[in-house]
């Protein structure tokens, strides 16, 4: 057995289910500080989610959100065991059949099901249990975070100050004309698993209220490469499903997509700055998406000049 997880943390679960553990392996993580492990036992496998001590409230939020998603008939992994004192949970193992860019046709195959799930998420009405809201303050903070770490990464510290007015315009256009709705927050193909011809949603612990088109923007732009004509076609298909007919819907979507792409670019900039070069492909994807929407919308000369410097960084790597 690979000694990567202290099994005494879930001894009650093991004893209650009379499990014989064959192996435990640590799973590849994301940019969070949570750790994930797969338990191989005779008959059935499980996923362990281990939270750092300072994120105990996040586990409680995840447990609560799981119940909310299940109540709304949104397919998510079942929580089989949790211990708030030890900051650990055991989850149903859905396997590793993630939807990825390399399986684009498979994504399109499930598009109606995915859009149906997203519509159910948007219909959730939850009044509390949020770490934050994706409001003006949070969206602005995310853009400032991008400005800070992107400038550090490209060796141009201090220039981010000239971006503030353009950041304000992005946030204003992202939030105006449409109400905030419940959001998964990372609704992308990397957070969808296919099991038995059905799509399950994972990584929803940061669900909160946010911009009207935030999740559809995430889905059509993050981890999925589509031509703009394909994006607009699928966006129109989705707006028809939720009965939105305003002429400015596509414009609002593009501003939301730009904010989301810059936010992601800031996240990956920090990771690369910390020496984690495995994030360079995601950095490149977000860089191209950001520049595309900057050029498509227009009138962001300072951000455009700033973002273009990232391509020189890619050439060095």
N, C-alpha and C positions, 0 to 999 in steps of 0.2 A: 504494500500500500504506500502510495506517495504521501509522505507526511506533510501535507500542506494546510490542513484544517484541524483544529482541536475538537475532536468529536464529542468531548465531554460537554460542549456547549449545547448539543442537541441530544444528550443521553436519554432524556425523557421520551423523545420521539422515537429513538432507536429501540428502547426497551418496550414501549407500548406496542409498537408494530412488530416486535420480535425480528428485527432486521439482522441479516448477516451481511456486513459491509465487505465488498471485494476490493474496492479502490475508491480513492478520492482524488480528483484533479482540479487544479485551479483553472478557471476559464479566463479567456482574454477579456480584459476590462475596457471601459470607456474612459472618458476624461474625469469621471467622478472618483470619489475616494471609497466607494462601496467595493466590496470584493465578492466574487461569485465562484462557487465550486459545484462540481457535479459529483454526486454520490452514486457509485455503481453498487447495487445490491442484488441479491438473488431474486429475480422476478420483476423488479421495477427500479428505475433510476429517479433521482430527485435533484433539485437545484437548491443550493444553500445561498442565501443572501446575507452577508455580514456587514453591518453598519459600524462605522467608527463610534466611539463613545460620545463624541460631541454631536452626533447626528441621530440620537435616539428619537427625537421628535419626528424625524423624517420617516423612520420605520412605522411609527404610529400613523402618520399621514398616509403611507403606502397601504397599510392594512385597511384604513378607512376608505381610501379611494378604490381599493379592490372591491369592497362591498358595494360601493356606489356604481361602479362599472357593471358588476354582476346584476345589480338591481335593474339596470337599464338594458340588460341582455346583450352586453358587449363582451365578446369572448376574450378572456384574459386568463393567465395561469392561476390555478387555485392555490390558495395558501393552506398548506397542510398542517403547519405548526408555526408558532411564533412565541418569542420570549422577549418582552420589552426590557427586562432587566439585563439580559445578555446581548441585546441588540441583534438578534438573529432570527431569521425566518427560513422555513423549508417550503419550497414551491413545487408545484407540478412541473415535471420536465416535459416540455413540448417538443424536444428534439432540436436539431440545428438546421432545419429547412427554411432558412431566412430568405426573404425576397431581396434580391440584389440586382444591381445594375446589369450584371452579366446575364440576368434572366429577365430581360425587359419584356419579352413576349408573355412571360408568366405573370408579370405585374398587370399587363393589359387584360389578360384573361380574367383576373379577379377585380377589375376596376369597378364594376357595379357593386360588388360586395364591399369593397374598400370604401366607396363613397357612401354606402348605406351605413357602415360603421361610423364614419365621420359625422353623418347627419345625427345619429343617436348621441354621439359625444356632445355635439353642439346643443342638444336638447336637455342636457343635464342642468339641473337647477340646484346648486349647492351654495349655501350662504357662508360657510366658514371653512376652516382647516387648510388655509393657503399659506404658503411660505411668503408669497408676494403676489401681486397682480401685475400683469403685463400692461401697465398703465403708462402715462406720459413719463413719470419719474423713472420707472424700470427700463423702458425702451431707450430713454436718453442715457441712462447709466450704461446700458449695453453698448451703445454707440461710442460713448466716451472710453469704455474699456477697449473697444476696437482701436480707437485712436491712439491710446496709450501703448498697447503691446505691439501693434503693427509698426508704429514709429520706432519703438525700441528695436524691433526685429530688423528693420531696414536701415537702422543706424541714422535716423533722422529725428531724434528726440526734440520735442518742443513745437514741432510744426502742427501737431494736432489741434492747437489752440485756434488756428484759422478755420477749422472745420465746424465750429460750434453753431454758426448761423445756418449752415446747410443741414446739420443734424436736426436742428429745430424744425426745419421745413419737412424733413422726412417723417419725423414723429407726428407732426400736425396732420399731414396728409394721410398717414396710416390710420389715425384714430377718428378723423372727421367723417361725418355723414352716416356712419354705421355704428350700431351699438356693439359693446363688447359681448363676447359669447364665451361659453366654456370651451377650453382648449386642452388638448393632450399636451401640447407644447413641443413635442418632438415627433410629430406624426409623419414618419418617413419609412421607406421600405426596409431600412436596417432595423426597425422596431416592429416588424411584422413577421410572423412565423406561419408557414402553412403546415397544417397537420390534418390528415384525412380529408383533403379537399376543402378545408375550411381555414380562414385567416384568423389568427389570434394576435392581439395587440400586447406589446410589452413596453417596459420603460416609461410608465405613465405616472411615476411618483411626483413629477413636477407639474401635474395638471393644475390649471388655474384659469381665471378669466383673462381674455386678451382680445386683440383686434379681430374684427369680424372675419377676415380672410387669412388669419394667421396659420391655421393648420393646413388649409388647402395650399397655401404658399409653401409651407414646409414640404408637403408631399410632392408637389410638382417640381421642386427645385433641389431639395436635399437628397444626395445619394442616388439621384436618377437624372440621366442626361437625356433631355428631350429637345427637339427643335421648338422654336417659339410658336410656330404654327400648331404644333401638337399640344403645347402648353395651353394656348388660347382655346383650342378645340375642347380639351378636357375641362378647362375652367368653365367654359360656357355650358358644358354638359352638367357640371356640378351646380352652377347657379340656377339652371333650370330645375334641378332636383329640389333645391331649397327655395325655389320661387322668388329669385331676385332678378329684377328686370331693369335696374337703373343703368343709365348710359355710362356712368362713371365707375362702374364695378371693376372693369379691367384696370383702370388707372389706379384705383385704390389697392387692388391686388399687386400691381407692380411696385408701388411704394412699400407695401408690406414685404414683398419679396426682397427689395433692396435692403430694408432694415434687417431682415432675417439673415441675409447673406453676409452683410457686414458684421453682424453679431457673431456668426459662425467663424468668419475670418479672424476676428479678435481672439476667439477661443483657441483656434489652431495656431495662431501666431504665438500665443503664450506658451503652448505646449512645445513648439519648435524652439522657442527661445530657451526653454528649460532642457533642451537637448533631446527631445523625443521626436526624432526625424521620421518616425513611422506615420506622423500626421501630415507629412508633406503632400501626399496625394489629395487629402481632404482640404488642405490649404489651397492647393491649386484649383480644385473644383470650386471652392467658395470665391476665390479670386476672380475666376472667369465669370461666375454668375454675377458677382458684384459689378464688374465692369460692364457686363451686358446690360444690366438694368440702369446703370448710370447713363450709358449712352442712349438707351431706349427712351428714358424719361427726359434726359437733357438737363441743362441748367445746374450742374453740380461741378463746376470747373476745379474747385479746390480738392474735393474728394476724388475726382477723376485723376488728377495729377498725382495725388497721394497713392491711390491704388495701383496705378501703372508702375510705380517703383517696385511693386512686389514681383513683377515679371523678371526684373533683373536678378532678384534673389533666387528665383527658380532656376535661372540659367547657371548660377553658381553651384547648384545642387544637381 
